[in-house]
């Protein structure tokens, strides 16, 4: 636990999701909160979670299915869903695949346009999006700009097969952003 505390407290951001044991995820989030390290939570796959878990997140990133499960009262209304998720955290993002994303940092929902690419395999796109978002936020970008960078990372990821093999380099993301 001491090693985890040292690593997390020296991090620029903690990125977690629900594929890891929930007790371990929650412990990591609490360590980050105590160290004032921002937390990006991707609640995937949607699973039962202890009360207060979402509220520990600085940013919640959910896809359409996850958002509908987390906010059933607004299911399908992405602006309403992102607003509810944002009220649980400081910022929220709903990824919409080939339709881009919707973000809310407290100033209301904003659409992030998609990138037109030839999709091969969507496996890993969400991971690429979350990694790109975390990177850009850690570099000081506002949420909408960070989500634009993240959307480019996700778009590059879908152009090739596999999960880890599809994750883009920064240069590939920047090339797509530059239109190359």
MONOR-V195353 format. One record per run of one state. SS is the DSSP state (helix for helix, strand for strand, loop for the rest). FROM is the first residue (numbers start at 1). TO is the last residue. If there is no record, write none. Layout:
ss | from | to
SS | FROM | TO
SS | FROM | TO
//
This chain:
ss | from | to
loop | 1 | 1
helix | 2 | 9
loop | 10 | 12
strand | 13 | 17
loop | 18 | 21
helix | 22 | 34
loop | 35 | 37
strand | 38 | 42
loop | 43 | 53
helix | 54 | 56
loop | 57 | 58
strand | 59 | 63
helix | 64 | 70
loop | 71 | 71
helix | 72 | 74
loop | 75 | 77
helix | 78 | 88
loop | 89 | 90
strand | 91 | 95
loop | 96 | 96
helix | 97 | 99
loop | 100 | 100
strand | 101 | 104
loop | 105 | 109
strand | 110 | 112
loop | 113 | 124
helix | 125 | 138
loop | 139 | 142
helix | 143 | 157
loop | 158 | 163
helix | 164 | 166
loop | 167 | 169
helix | 170 | 178
loop | 179 | 180
//
